[in-house]
C-alpha cells in the first residue's frame, strides 16, 4: 500500500507510541516492522532515530506476540485529544 505525507506523519506518530504494536501499523498501512524502521530512518533526524530505536528495541508493547494477551487495544483510550 502506498502512503502519502499525511500517512507518513501518522505512521511516525504510531511508531513513537508505546502501546501501538507494529502489527497495528501493518494492518492499517501495509508496512511491516522493517518498513517502519526504514521510514523512521529516512524521515527522522539521526539522533531522533537512535532514540526511537533504543526506545522500541525489545519493548513488549511494540510486538503483539510479546504482549499480555489480556491487552486487546492498541492504545490508551485517553491518549488522543479530541479533534
Rosetta blueprint (number, residue, H / E / L):
1 X L
2 X L
3 X L
4 X L
5 X H
6 X H
7 X H
8 X H
9 X H
10 X H
11 X H
12 X H
13 X H
14 X H
15 X H
16 X H
17 X L
18 X L
19 X L
20 X L
21 X L
22 X H
23 X H
24 X H
25 X H
26 X H
27 X H
28 X H
29 X H
30 X L
31 X L
32 X L
33 X H
34 X H
35 X H
36 X H
37 X H
38 X H
39 X H
40 X H
41 X H
42 X H
43 X H
44 X L
45 X L
46 X H
47 X H
48 X H
49 X H
50 X H
51 X H
52 X H
53 X H
54 X H
55 X H
56 X H
57 X L
58 X L
59 X L
60 X H
61 X H
62 X H
63 X L
64 X H
65 X H
66 X H
67 X L
68 X L
69 X L
70 X L
71 X L
72 X L
73 X L
74 X L
75 X L
76 X L
77 X L
78 X L
79 X L
80 X L
81 X L
82 X L
83 X L
